[in-house]
Amino acid sequence: MRPTVRFLSDELLATILGEARTLLSKLGVEIHNEAVLTLLADHGAKIDVENRRVHLKGSLIDQALASVPSSFALYNVLGEQTHDFSGSNIHFTPGSAAINVLDDETSTIRTPDTRDYIRYAQVVSRCEHIASQSTALIPADVHERISDSYRLYLSLLFCEKPVVTGAFTIEAFPIMRDLQLAVRGSRESLAEKPLTIFSCCPSAPLKWSDVTSQNVVDCATMSIPVEFVSMPLAGFVAPVTLVGSLIQHTAETLSGIVISQLTRPGTPILYGGSPAIFDVRYETTPMGAVETMMIDCAYNEIGKHLGIPTQAYISLSDSKQLDAQAGLETSMGATLAALSGINNISGPGMLDFESCQSLEKLVLDHEICGMMLRMVDGIEPRDDVPALPRFEELIADHHLLISEHTRRHLRTEHLFPGPVIDRANRARWQEEGGTSLRQRAHREVERLLGEFEPSRLGVDVKADLTERMTVEARRYGMDSLPRCDA
């Protein structure tokens, strides 16, 4: 039996959905994209032109929901399936778009560069429990106008796993599209075997900017999956109550679904988000707060009720270092996410309110991901019944260490973590150096980097990616890209 957790009763879930639909009908959603306004008007939405507010009637929402796929798959650069976004399957991906990196050597937070990104991609490529990479760091050594596409370029060059990414400008999408086409070869192949998921974020409360709404349209046009990342902040730009924030999150996400499905019915999506409470004492948005995690798990229930795969930023920490708080918040979030069946769990490696990545934390979080994947497998009998023969053997031999039953099931029944996790007795731990968690994590990072194997993506495709990215960089005054040997 798969262990599960729920936060919403059927009655409360229905109430939240009903209130969200009322908001979209009576209050409407603000949209700052002329083409999207025209699209919605053409499908019968009522437009308040002066205030750019679109009122969505229930039939239009129902039409959009009816065309959303109940599942979809994701594929790596080689065209091999890596994800099955159906049911309660869970997949982990690192947190995205960090503006800082935690430098283990100096214990300081600094801005990352190309080399940091390459090291990140190389480490992720060796983490078996992390199914996809994200465009996790924003390198500061390239022009800011290519930072979105450059991160995708490096990801495709150095790691075979699919990528959770996004465009923060309208101009970035064409090159990001073309980089994927260079890998897949054709638009049809990209639609058949999606390589990326784009994060598309409404603004709180109930607003879509010109850029983000255009991203939704562009992705739908190309059949590129999107995850809707609504970000209500409870007590600041959302009601302070969890139910109130869930109503807002639901309304914002439904409005994105309408835009996506009217553009191209059947576009694959994840019902996602990155909400948080607002800590009025420090004026921060704690991702490690239990209430934040509760909102995540609850909107996941709403997404599943609607028959849509889900996503959340939940397995991460607000701590500034790799410390007990980092482990507490990350593991608690990962556990709740896994028990809730959130399909795409975003966050490993992330610190400091979604602003900092740490490779040492990433390899620790990788172990947490492995524990969660084992946990959701649940407890099942494995040649345990009838039990009498096993216990006769135990009484006769006084142990079952070399029993055929033990040898057959040991590796599947027990998860053995890597060297980041200390399970030695004290004497052995001291004999092997008495290392701290941070020391073991850093050692593991260096081991994974040493074992990195270059992506099997074709040399000609890598050259094509580099040529396309170089041309894009020159548009913004860069003579060449930073050195990155693939």
N, C-alpha and C positions, 0 to 999 in steps of 0.2 A: 504494500500500500504506500502511495506517495504521500508524505506529510504535507499538510496545507495550513494556511492561516487566512482568516477573513476579518475585515473591519466593518463592513457595511451589511446591514440586514437588507433583504429584498425590498422592503418598504422604503427604507431610506435611500437606497440606490435609485428607485423609481422616482422618488421626490426630487432628488438632485437633478436627474435627467429632465424632469418636467420643468423645474425652475430655470434650468439653462436654456431650454427651448423657448420659454416665455421671454427671457432676456433677449434672445436673438430676434424674436418677433416684435416685441414692444420697444425695447431700447435700441437694438441693432448693434452692428459692429462697424467701427470706423476703418475705412480702407483708403489708402493714399496711392492708388495705382489706377490710372484711367482705363487701361485695358481690362483690368479685373472688374472695375465698376460696370463697364459695358457688358462683359461676360455675364455678370449676375443679373443685370437689367434684362438682357436678352432671354434669360431663363425665368423671368417673372418676379424677381426680387424687387421690393419697393426701395427706391433710392432717394434719400434726402441729399440732394446735390449740394446745397449750401454747406452742410456739416459733414459731407462725405460719409454719411451713415447708411448702411445697408440693412434693411429689415428682412430677415429670412423666415419665410413661412414654413410651417411644419412639413408640408408636402415636398418642398425642395430639400429639406434636411433628410427626409425619408428616402427620396430618390438617390441622394448622394450615398447614404449609408448602404443602400441595397446593392451598389456597384463595387463596394470595397472588398477586395479579396480577403478571405478568412485566414489565409496563410500565404507565405511565399518563401522562397529559398534564396540564399546568397552564395556566391561562388568566388574562389580565389583567382589570382591572375592567370593561373593555368587552366581555368575553366572547371575546376573540381568543386563539388558542393561542400560547403563548410557549415551552413546554417539551415535549420528547418524551423521557421517561425510559425509553429502551429501548437495548439494545445497549451500545455504548461512547460514546454521545452525552454530551458534557460541557456543563455550564451553571455559571456562576459567580454567587455571591451574597455580599454583604458579611458579615463576622462579626457575631454577634448579642450583644445585651444588655450592651453596655459600660457600665460605671458612670462612666467618665471620657471626656473628649474632649481631644485635644491642640490647644491654642489656638496657632495659628501666629503671631499677633501678639506674644504674650508668651513663646512657647516653653515654656509651662508646661502641666501636666496639671491640669484642673479638672473639677468636676461639670457635666454638661450641663443645659440647660433646653429649653423648647419651641422657642425660636428655633433652637437648634443642631439639633434634630431636623428642623425644617422645611428648613433649609439642606441637611442630609444627604439628605432625600427629593428635594429639587429637583436636587441634583447627580446622584444615582443615575438620575433620570429621563432625564438626558442622556448616560448612559454606555452606548453600544450593545453593548459586549462583556459587560456585566453583566446577566444575563437577569432577575433578580428582586431585589427589595429584601428586607431583613430588618428586624426591629424592633431596630435596631442600637444605639440609645442609650437609656438610662433617664433621662428628664427628671426633675430633682429639684424642679421647681416645681409638682408635683401630688402628691396623697396617694398614698402607696406602695401602697395597696390598689387603685388604678386604674392603676398604672403599666403593667401588661401590656395592658389594653384601650385605654388612651390612646395607646400607641405604635402599635397596629394602626389606631386611628382616624386618627391623623395620616398614616400610610402610605397608607391608602385615600383620604384627602382630597387629598394632594399629589402622588402618583405613581401612574401607571396600572399599573405592573408588579405581578405577584403577590408575595405576602409569605411569607417564612419567619419564623415567630413561635412562640409558646408561652405557656402559662399556668403561673404559679408558685403559684397558689392554685386551689382547686376553685371558689370563688365567681366567679373571673374568666371562666370559660368561657362562661356563658350570654350575657353582653354581647358577648363576642368572636364567639360564634356569631351573635347578632342583628345585629351590624355587617355580617357577611358576607351574611346574609339580606337586609339592606337594599340591598345592592349587587346581588345576584342576583335577588331578588324572590320566590324560593320555595326550599324545601328540595330539591325535585327538580332545579331548575336549578343549585343549588350542588353537588349530587352529580354532575351531568352535566358541569359545568365548574368543577372545583375552583379556588379563589382563593388558598388558603393551604396551607402545610405546617406542622404543629405539631411542635415538638421535644419528645420524651418521654424522660426521662432516668432510668434505673435508678440506684441508689446502689451503689457498690462496697463490699464484695463481695456479689454475688448478692442484691440487695434491691430491692423496690419500695415506696416510701412510699405513704401514703394518697392524697396529692395526685397524684403522677405516675401511679400505676396508674389513678386515676379519670380523668385526662386521656386515657389510652389508650382507656378505655371510652367516654368522651364523644365523642371524635373518631370512633371506629368507628361509634357510633350515628348520627352525622351524615354518614358517608362522607367525612369530612375526612382527607386523607392525613397520615400521621405519619412522622417520621424518628426512629428509635431512636438515642439518643445515649448509648451505654455509655461510661464514663470510667474504665477501670482505670488506675491509676498504678503503673507497673512499679517494683518495689522498695519500695513503700509499702503501698498497699492492693491490690496484685496481685503475682504472682511477678515477680522481677527480670528474668527472661528474657523475650525477645520471644514465644517460643512459649507460655510460661505465661500471659502477658497476653492473647494471642490466644485461648487456651482460655477464659479468664474472660470476655472480650468476647463470644465466641460464645455461651456459656451465657446471659449476661445478655440478649443480643439475642434469642435463641430464646425465652426466657421471655416477653419482650414481644410477640413475634409470636403466641405461643399466646393471650395475653390478648386481643389485637386480633382475631384471626381467630375465636375462640370467641364474641366479642361480636357480630361481624358478618362472616361469611365474605366474602372479596373486598375487604375494606378495603385501599386502596392504601397501601403503605409504602415507605420507603427504609431499606435496611440500612446504618445510619450509625454515627457515634461521634465522640468527642473524647478519645481516650486520650492518654497522655503517659508518658514516663519521669519518674522523680523524681530531680532532681539533689540528692544528699545534701549537697553542699558549700554550697549556698545555700538548701536546703529550698524549691525551686521546681519547677514543672512545665513545662519548656520545650517549647513547641509548635514551635519552630524546630529542635529536635534531629533529627538524621538518623534516630535510632531511632524517634522518634515518627512520623515520616513513613513509615518502613518498616512499622510496625504498621498505619497507615492503609491503605496500599496492599495489605497482605496481607489484612486483613479484607474489603477490597473484592473480592479474589479469591474469598473464601469466599461473600460475598453473591452474586456472579455465578454461582458454582458452584450455588448454591441457586435460581438463576433470579429473583433479586430485584434491582431497581434499587438503587443505592448512593449514599452521601453521606459526606463527611468534612470535619472542620475541619482544613485543611492549608495553605492558601495565606495564611499570616499570619506575624507576627514577634513575638519577645519584646523587641525593642529598645524604648527609651523615646522615640526620636526618629526622624525621617525621615532615616536615615543608611545607610551601606553595609551594616550588619548587617540592617536592615529589608529592603533589596533582595535581599540574599543569601538569607535564609531564605524570604522570600515567593516569589521566583522559583524556588528549588529545589523548594519544596513544590508550586507550581503545575505545574511541569514533570513531577514524578513523578506527580501526580494526573492530569494529562492523558494521560500515557503509559499509566497504569493504567486509564484509562477510567472514573474515578469520575464518576458521573452528576451529582451536585450538589456542587460544590466551594465550601465555605464558608470565608471568611476575609478577602477583600480589605478593606483599610482598617484592619485590626486590629493593635494593638501591645500590648506589656506583658502577656503571658500571658492574652490574651483579655479584657482589662479596659479597653482604651482604643481609641477610634476617632479617626482623623485623616482629614479630607477631603483634605488634600494627599497623604497616602499612598494614599487611595482612587483618586485620579485617576492616580497612578503605577501602582498595581496594575491599573487598567483597561487600561493599555497592556500589562502582562504578560498579562492575560486575552486580549487580542487576539492576542498572539504565540502563545499556547497554542492558540487556536482555529485559527490558520493552521497551526501545526505538525501538529496531528492530521489535517489534510487530506492530509498526506503529499506525496509527489512522484509526479506523474502526467504522462505525455506530453500536450502540448497543441499539436497540429499540428507536432510536432517530427520526425516520420518520414514520408517520407524527409527526411533532414537536408541533402542536397546543395543544393537550391534556396536554403535559408537561408544557407548558407555562400558560395554563389556571389554572393548579394546583398551579404553582408558584405565580401567581397573587392573587389567592384565599387565599393561606396560608402564603404568604410573604417569604417562604423559602422552600427548598426541602430536609432538613436535614433527615427527617424520611420518605420520599417518598419511595414507593415500588420500583420505578426505581432506586433510590439512593442505597437502601439496596441490590438490585440485582446486581449492577455493581460496587459498590465502591471498593471492594477488587481486582477486575481484572483490572479496569480502572486506579486506583491510586496505585502506589508503596509506601508503608510506610516503610522507612528505620529503622534500629535498632538504639539503643541508642548512637552509635558513632556519628551520625549526629544530630546536634542541630537545632531543629525547634521550640523551645519554644520562647515566647516573652521575652523581657529582664527581666521583673519583675519575671516571673517564673524561668527563667534561674538563676537569682541571688538567689532566694529562694531555689533552688535545689542545691546550692553550687557554682555556677559560674564556672563550670569546663572548662578546656581547652580541645582541641581536643585530645592531648596526654593523659590526665587523663581519658577521656571517653574511648579512645581506650584501655588503659591498664585495665580499669575496665571491658571492654567487653571481653578481653582475659581471665581474671580471671573467669568471668562468664561462658564462654564456656568451660574452663577447668573443672570447677565445675560440669557442666552438661554432661561431657563426659561419654559415655556409651561404654563399651568394645565391640570390634568387635565380631560379631556373628559367625565368623569362628570357626569351630569345635575345641575342645580342643585337639583332637588327631592330627589335622593338625598343630595347633600351636606348639605342642610338636615336630612334625616332622621337621618343619621349624627351630626350635631352635637346634635340633640335627644336622641337615645339616650345619647350620651356625657355630656351635661349632667345628665340624670336620674341616671345612674350616679355622677357626681361628687358630686351632692347627697346621695347615700346616705352619703357619708363626710365630710360637713360642708363641702364646697366650694360657695360660692354661685354661682360661675361658673368656666368654664375659662379658662386663659391665652389671651390674644388670639392668634389665628392666622387671618389673612385668606387664604382659599382662592382 
